[in-house]
Amino acid sequence: MLDEPSTWVGATARDIARAVRRGDATATQVVADHLDYIQAQDATLNAFRVVRAAAAITEAEAVDEQEDLANLPLAGVPVAVKENTSVAGLPTWYGSAAARAGVADADHEVVRRLRGAGAVVVGTTRMPELGLWALTDDETAVTRNPWRTDRTPGGSSGGAAAAVAAGLVPIAHGNDGLGSIRIPAACCGLVGIKPGRGVVPAHMPVEDWFGMRHPRHHRRGRRGRTRGPGRVGARAARGAGPAAGRRLRKESNPRGTGGQAGPRRAALGRQAARRGGT
C-alpha cells in the first residue's frame, strides 16, 4: 500500500478514484478532507449554496462498503452540483429565492449517474439569478474568483468554477446554454467540457428555465483543473465506465494548473486560425 498523503485536497479526480479502488485511500477520508477545506475557505469564496457535510460522509462510507470498487470510475471523488439541477433532499434554487423549487424527491439523471460511478455529492454550487448573467451573486452573497477575490469567477456556473479552482472539489457539474461552462472556465483558469448534443442527458422540458430555453442550446458538462479529470467526470455522466474513450468537445484556458499551452499547441492554434478554424 502506498503512503497516504496528509490530505487529499488538491489531488485530481483520477488519482483519488485510483487510490480508493486500490485501497490506498478511503472515500470517507477523502471526503472528510475536502469538507474540512470547504469549511475553512468557502466563507470567503461563497462557491456553495448548500454543503451536505453529514450526508456526504454517510454516502462516502457507503462507497467504502461496496464490493465493486474496481468498476467505479469516480470511486470516492467529491463532486459539486450546480444548484439548478435536482439533488434528492435539497431544494433547487436557480440562483433565486423567488424561483426556488421545493425539496427534490429524486436526483437528476446526471446526478444519479455520478453517484452510480462512485462520486460523492458534497453540496450544490451558486449561480446568478435564473442563470442570466456572466457573473455570480445574489442578495445573500457574492461568489469570488479564487485567483483574485476582487474579481468574478464568471457565470452562470460561477460557483462550480470557484469551487474547482480553489480545490474545494476536484471536479464539478455545470450546464451551458450561452457560455455558462465556458465563461467561468476562462475566468478561473480551468478546463470546461460542454458535451455535444445528446451525449449527456439534459432532461430539461421545453417549459424549463421559465420558458427562456431553446432545447437545442442547453448542455450539461463538467469542469476540472486539467483535461484528464474533467474527461473522467464527463464519461461517468454519459454512463460510461473507466475505459470509455469517446471524444468530447473541450474548452480550455491555459492558465490553470497543468494546462500550460506549449509551443506545439500554440502553433496548432495559429494554423487553425489561418484556416479559419477558430
C-alpha positions, 0 to 999 in steps of 0.5 A: 500500500502506498503512503497516504498523503496528509490530505487529499485536497488538491489531488485530481479526480483520477488519482483519488478514484485510483487510490480508493479502488486500490485501497490506498485511500478511503472515500470517507477520508477523502471526503472528510478532507475536502469538507474540512477545506470547504469549511475553512475557505468557502466563507470567503469564496461563497462557491456553495449554496448548500454543503451536505457535510453529514450526508456526504460522509454517510454516502462516502462510507457507503462507497467504502462498503461496496464490493465493486470498487474496481468498476467505479470510475469516480470511486470516492471523488467529491463532486459539486452540483450546480444548484439548478439541477435536482439533488434528492433532499435539497431544494433547487434554487436557480440562483433565486429565492423567488424561483426556488423549487421545493425539496427534490424527491429524486436526483437528476439523471446526471446526478444519479449517474455520478453517484452510480460511478462512485462520486460523492455529492458534497453540496450544490454550487451558486449561480446568478439569478435564473442563470442570466448573467456572466457573473455570480451573486445574489442578495445573500452573497457574492461568489469570488474568483479564487485567483483574485477575490476582487474579481468574478469567477464568471457565470452562470456556473460561477460557483462550480468554477470557484469551487474547482479552482480553489480545490474545494472539489476536484471536479464539478457539474455545470450546464451551458446554454450561452457560455455558462461552462465556458465563461467561468472556465476562462475566468478561473483558469480551468478546463470546461467540457460542454458535451455535444448534443445528446451525449449527456442527458439534459432532461430539461422540458421545453417549459424549463428555465421559465420558458427562456430555453431553446432545447437545442442550446442547453448542455450539461458538462463538467469542469476540472483543473486539467483535461484528464479529470474533467474527461473522467467526470464527463464519461461517468455522466454519459454512463460510461465506465473507466475505459470509455474513450469517446471524444468530447468537445473541450474548452480550455484556458491555459492558465490553470494548473497543468494546462500550460499551452506549449509551443506545439499547441500554440502553433496548432492554434495559429494554423487553425486560425489561418484556416479559419478554424477558430 
